Amino acid sequence: MDVLWLLLLLLFISSFNNCNFHDSSVPKNYQHILALAFAVQEINENPDILSNVSLGFHILNSYYTARMTYKASLSLFSAQGRFVPNFQGHNQKKVIALIGGCISEISANVAVISAMYKTPQLTYGSFLPIQHANTLFPFLYQMVPKEAHQSTGVVILLQHFGWTWIGLVAVDDDKGDRFLQTMVPMLDENGICYAFIMRIPKWNYVDEIIEYVSQRVEHYVTVFKEKANVFFVYGEPPSFQALRVLFFVAPFIELPPLGKVWIVTSHWDFASFSIQKNWDLQTFHGSISFTVHSNQPEGFQKFLQMVRPSWFKRDGFIQDFWEQAFDCLLTTSKEWEGEENKTCTGEENLESLPGGLFEMKMTGHSYNVYNAIYAVAHALNAIFKSKSMNRRLEEGRKMAFQNAEPWQVHRFLRSIVFNNTAGDHVHFNENAELVVGFDVTNWRIYPNGSVIRAKVGKLNPQAPFGKELTIHDDQIAWHKSFNQMLPVSVCNDNCYPGYSRKKKEGEKFCCYDCVPCPEGTISNQKDMDACVKCAEENYPNQDQTGCVPRGLSYLSYQEKLGLSLAVSALAFSLITTFVLATFVKHKDTPIVKANNRSLTYLLLLSLLLCFLCSLLFIGQPGKGTCLFRQMTFSIVFSVALSSILAKTITVVLAFMATKPGSRMRRWVGKGLANCVVFSCSFLQAGICTLWLSASPPFPDTDMQSLKSEIILECNEGSAAMFYCALGYMGFLAVVSFLVAFLARKLPDSFNEAKFITFSMLVFCSVWLTFVPTYLSTKGKYMVAVEVFSILSSSAGLLGCIFFPKCYIIVLRSDLNNKESLIRGRK
């Protein structure tokens, strides 16, 4: 088998030196190296990828400084054993690709070198959101989606839980400034406010961090006393150490307990330095982070269980990792001379380490390293299979790969598409970014130091709008201070239904007072900016928390008022029928004959119709009832009043005709009476005809008068025509009253002018009272007033004119003769 070493550079941050402590590393980051080794081992053992060719790799430490990063990067492109930039010796092993780094600054430093040497670089951590990055760094591939997706995801998460009052914690550098410039407007646009902005330093040295924290203790105490229960933190792993130090010294500076929800981005990892292994991490229990999507390749945990310090001959990092993680010594070290330390057996179990120091499951960054190695391997395999390279394979595979250039790998890498061993689809978009989402991770940190990453959802930037975030609320473990209840993070208590928000002067828009909804409006949700009106067919309930369907209001037969009026109308109709039957039966008696029988019958019929037409006003208004009820009432009442006027005029003319030489005799008779009735009724019929042709009545609804009911009514069409018809009836009544009043003392035994006078007095009193009462009522009560006026005025006419005569006809028939009437006159 041909063995060809292709050098891959992994920039790994393993130690941060300080002036007060021994060199200390982050053991958790060692998993990145193991993921690299595991991926290379899988590829070398896989006959389907680069058969008969083995991959090699070389790992260098960046020490988290630009100087060491540039030095390490340039050393790979110089002659072996000598550091000569821009010079490549013949014995140098060719660098095909660079993998790194874990944080944005290191990645940017390496990107400068990779662009210079046209070598693909796959960064497995964050990268600065630089404009025109594709132009500046054309050979850069990002295994983590851009930050903008995480910012959008955080906003959606805050909205999902209703957290509108949060604290912003950002690293105190250019990246933090850029984050705040982007995030603050985005929060404002989505109705979220920040209670404070706290800046944290990047990690440099422990003593500098402690000094920085101690100088700002009062500020931190004030910040943590805020009502905000959610902190959104932006920074990279070095920044995390500032918070670790702060919470470590918290008991000594009387910092209040921090039962908060920490939301962090994919850059963060709750990793500890070896000197921090006993520091409490439970402050961050229940934190939520958008971590890089990860999976568990088969065999990785078994691979980790096989790791032993015997690797140190090939691995320059494992000795430091093992000693720092297990707090023991593998070999004699001058730095440890004179100190009592236990000796490592080399058989220590990685599974026994707390989660802050090492995790057995592959983390998101390690998974990115794993995918990056496979991406490069697939690109090399594509070169191996390409037609252009096949022509050169005649000289041997080894020579073909030795002649493969990094820029060729770059060309194939852009279009590479494959499924990894964990079953995930791996490919890059047009911006050389890995097309992948984020896992929503709930961090569970227990007193024994164990750390569990629980996936409770996912963020898919490629999903349709509104469906990017999927989260399972019931699977989230919150900080113990919340008693497993959903945390609330708002400036003030919610405004519950029935109230709306009113902004507090001089404060952010998330801080507000709750004011009751104005009359006629409702709020049916929490924290509504303004109360809203119900639809016209609804009205607010008593608490103004919802809309209730409005009832229909009209004078109905089913209610007591409508039923009593209908019964009264029928009763008066029966009485009128009885009176009419009595007069017809006794039509030849003196008292009936003396009072103009034809006019009497016409008056009784018209009164009967008056009582019956009142029934048209009861019941749900319809097109027919609205069209004819006022017309019928006006014409029938006009006939009744015309008959009374004709009777009165007949009495006056009859008396005047008895005078010697009077010319009035020719007017006495049925002709005049019929003429009066016809002409007066015809005039009213003309008014009604004009009314119907110009603006006829129609069914209508009144939505304004009653808040809880919709009034079904008849719109009169033309109020002027309605009052014109009503005024004409009033005119007839007044004329009848005046004529009857003048004739009340005429010496005629058959004179009924006194009864007509009194009946017209009752009639006019009723209708004079009707007008102001009618105008001051609404809905069914307005209709009831009109029906009552019709019944009472008609009953007044019936009673005053006909009851005295009925009394004589029915009860005192002995008085119903000519002699009795003459004696009565005397």
Rosetta blueprint (number, residue, H / E / L):
1 M L
2 D L
3 V L
4 L L
5 W L
6 L L
7 L E
8 L E
9 L E
10 L E
11 L E
12 F E
13 I L
14 S L
15 S E
16 F E
17 N L
18 N L
19 C L
20 N L
21 F L
22 H L
23 D L
24 S E
25 S E
26 V L
27 P H
28 K H
29 N H
30 Y H
31 Q H
32 H H
33 I H
34 L H
35 A H
36 L H
37 A H
38 F H
39 A H
40 V H
41 Q H
42 E H
43 I H
44 N H
45 E H
46 N L
47 P L
48 D L
49 I L
50 L L
51 S L
52 N L
53 V L
54 S L
55 L L
56 G L
57 F L
58 H E
59 I E
60 L E
61 N E
62 S L
63 Y L
64 Y L
65 T L
66 A H
67 R H
68 M H
69 T H
70 Y H
71 K H
72 A H
73 S H
74 L H
75 S H
76 L H
77 F L
78 S L
79 A L
80 Q L
81 G L
82 R L
83 F L
84 V L
85 P L
86 N L
87 F L
88 Q L
89 G L
90 H L
91 N L
92 Q L
93 K L
94 K L
95 V E
96 I E
97 A E
98 L E
99 I E
100 G L
101 G L
102 C L
103 I L
104 S H
105 E H
106 I H
107 S H
108 A H
109 N H
110 V H
111 A H
112 V H
113 I H
114 S H
115 A H
116 M H
117 Y L
118 K L
119 T L
120 P L
121 Q E
122 L E
123 T E
124 Y L
125 G L
126 S L
127 F L
128 L L
129 P L
130 I L
131 Q L
132 H L
133 A H
134 N H
135 T H
136 L H
137 F L
138 P L
139 F L
140 L E
141 Y E
142 Q E
143 M L
144 V L
145 P L
146 K L
147 E H
148 A H
149 H H
150 Q H
151 S H
152 T H
153 G H
154 V H
155 V H
156 I H
157 L H
158 L H
159 Q H
160 H H
161 F H
162 G L
163 W L
164 T L
165 W E
166 I E
167 G E
168 L E
169 V E
170 A E
171 V E
172 D L
173 D L
174 D H
175 K H
176 G H
177 D H
178 R H
179 F H
180 L H
181 Q H
182 T H
183 M H
184 V H
185 P H
186 M H
187 L H
188 D H
189 E H
190 N L
191 G L
192 I L
193 C E
194 Y E
195 A E
196 F E
197 I E
198 M E
199 R E
200 I E
201 P L
202 K L
203 W L
204 N L
205 Y L
206 V H
207 D H
208 E H
209 I H
210 I H
211 E H
212 Y H
213 V H
214 S H
215 Q H
216 R L
217 V H
218 E H
219 H H
220 Y H
221 V H
222 T H
223 V H
224 F H
225 K L
226 E L
227 K L
228 A L
229 N L
230 V E
231 F E
232 F E
233 V E
234 Y E
235 G L
236 E L
237 P H
238 P H
239 S H
240 F H
241 Q H
242 A H
243 L H
244 R H
245 V H
246 L H
247 F H
248 F H
249 V H
250 A H
251 P H
252 F H
253 I L
254 E L
255 L L
256 P L
257 P L
258 L L
259 G L
260 K L
261 V E
262 W E
263 I E
264 V E
265 T L
266 S L
267 H L
268 W L
269 D L
270 F L
271 A L
272 S L
273 F L
274 S H
275 I H
276 Q H
277 K L
278 N L
279 W L
280 D L
281 L L
282 Q H
283 T H
284 F H
285 H L
286 G L
287 S L
288 I E
289 S E
290 F E
291 T E
292 V E
293 H L
294 S L
295 N L
296 Q L
297 P L
298 E L
299 G L
300 F H
301 Q H
302 K H
303 F H
304 L H
305 Q H
306 M L
307 V L
308 R L
309 P H
310 S H
311 W H
312 F H
313 K H
314 R L
315 D L
316 G L
317 F L
318 I H
319 Q H
320 D H
321 F H
322 W H
323 E H
324 Q H
325 A H
326 F H
327 D L
328 C L
329 L E
330 L L
331 T L
332 T L
333 S L
334 K H
335 E H
336 W H
337 E L
338 G L
339 E L
340 E L
341 N L
342 K L
343 T E
344 C L
345 T L
346 G L
347 E L
348 E L
349 N L
350 L H
351 E H
352 S H
353 L L
354 P L
355 G L
356 G L
357 L L
358 F L
359 E L
360 M L
361 K L
362 M L
363 T L
364 G H
365 H H
366 S H
367 Y H
368 N H
369 V H
370 Y H
371 N H
372 A H
373 I H
374 Y H
375 A H
376 V H
377 A H
378 H H
379 A H
380 L H
381 N H
382 A H
383 I H
384 F H
385 K H
386 S L
387 K H
388 S H
389 M H
390 N H
391 R L
392 R L
393 L H
394 E H
395 E H
396 G L
397 R H
398 K H
399 M H
400 A H
401 F H
402 Q H
403 N L
404 A L
405 E L
406 P H
407 W H
408 Q H
409 V H
410 H H
411 R H
412 F H
413 L H
414 R L
415 S L
416 I L
417 V E
418 F E
419 N E
420 N L
421 T L
422 A L
423 G L
424 D L
425 H E
426 V E
427 H E
428 F E
429 N L
430 E L
431 N L
432 A L
433 E E
434 L E
435 V L
436 V L
437 G L
438 F E
439 D E
440 V E
441 T E
442 N E
443 W E
444 R E
445 I E
446 Y L
447 P L
448 N L
449 G L
450 S L
451 V E
452 I E
453 R E
454 A E
455 K E
456 V E
457 G E
458 K E
459 L E
460 N L
461 P L
462 Q L
463 A L
464 P L
465 F L
466 G L
467 K L
468 E L
469 L E
470 T E
471 I E
472 H L
473 D H
474 D H
475 Q H
476 I L
477 A L
478 W L
479 H L
480 K H
481 S H
482 F H
483 N L
484 Q L
485 M L
486 L L
487 P L
488 V L
489 S L
490 V L
491 C L
492 N L
493 D L
494 N L
495 C L
496 Y L
497 P L
498 G L
499 Y E
500 S E
501 R E
502 K E
503 K E
504 K L
505 E L
506 G L
507 E L
508 K L
509 F L
510 C L
511 C L
512 Y E
513 D E
514 C E
515 V E
516 P E
517 C L
518 P L
519 E L
520 G L
521 T E
522 I E
523 S L
524 N L
525 Q L
526 K L
527 D L
528 M L
529 D L
530 A L
531 C L
532 V E
533 K E
534 C L
535 A L
536 E L
537 E L
538 N E
539 Y E
540 P E
541 N L
542 Q L
543 D L
544 Q L
545 T L
546 G L
547 C E
548 V E
549 P E
550 R L
551 G E
552 L E
553 S E
554 Y L
555 L L
556 S L
557 Y L
558 Q L
559 E L
560 K H
561 L H
562 G H
563 L H
564 S H
565 L H
566 A H
567 V H
568 S H
569 A H
570 L H
571 A H
572 F H
573 S H
574 L H
575 I H
576 T H
577 T H
578 F H
579 V H
580 L H
581 A H
582 T H
583 F H
584 V H
585 K H
586 H L
587 K L
588 D L
589 T L
590 P H
591 I H
592 V H
593 K H
594 A L
595 N L
596 N L
597 R H
598 S H
599 L H
600 T H
601 Y H
602 L H
603 L H
604 L H
605 L H
606 S H
607 L H
608 L H
609 L H
610 C H
611 F H
612 L H
613 C H
614 S H
615 L H
616 L H
617 F H
618 I L
619 G L
620 Q L
621 P L
622 G L
623 K H
624 G H
625 T H
626 C H
627 L H
628 F H
629 R H
630 Q H
631 M H
632 T H
633 F H
634 S H
635 I H
636 V H
637 F H
638 S H
639 V H
640 A H
641 L H
642 S H
643 S H
644 I H
645 L H
646 A H
647 K H
648 T H
649 I H
650 T H
651 V H
652 V H
653 L H
654 A H
655 F H
656 M H
657 A H
658 T L
659 K L
660 P L
661 G L
662 S L
663 R H
664 M H
665 R H
666 R H
667 W H
668 V L
669 G L
670 K H
671 G H
672 L H
673 A H
674 N H
675 C H
676 V H
677 V H
678 F H
679 S H
680 C H
681 S H
682 F H
683 L H
684 Q H
685 A H
686 G H
687 I H
688 C H
689 T H
690 L H
691 W H
692 L H
693 S H
694 A H
695 S L
696 P L
697 P L
698 F E
699 P E
700 D E
701 T E
702 D E
703 M L
704 Q L
705 S L
706 L L
707 K L
708 S L
709 E E
710 I E
711 I E
712 L E
713 E E
714 C E
715 N E
716 E L
717 G L
718 S L
719 A H
720 A H
721 M H
722 F H
723 Y H
724 C H
725 A H
726 L H
727 G H
728 Y H
729 M H
730 G H
731 F H
732 L H
733 A H
734 V H
735 V H
736 S H
737 F H
738 L H
739 V H
740 A H
741 F H
742 L H
743 A L
744 R L
745 K L
746 L L
747 P L
748 D L
749 S L
750 F L
751 N L
752 E L
753 A H
754 K H
755 F H
756 I H
757 T H
758 F H
759 S H
760 M H
761 L H
762 V H
763 F H
764 C H
765 S H
766 V H
767 W H
768 L H
769 T H
770 F H
771 V H
772 P H
773 T H
774 Y H
775 L H
776 S H
777 T L
778 K L
779 G L
780 K H
781 Y H
782 M H
783 V H
784 A H
785 V H
786 E H
787 V H
788 F H
789 S H
790 I H
791 L H
792 S H
793 S H
794 S H
795 A H
796 G H
797 L H
798 L H
799 G H
800 C H
801 I H
802 F H
803 F H
804 P H
805 K H
806 C H
807 Y H
808 I H
809 I H
810 V H
811 L H
812 R L
813 S H
814 D H
815 L H
816 N L
817 N L
818 K H
819 E H
820 S H
821 L H
822 I H
823 R H
824 G H
825 R H
826 K L
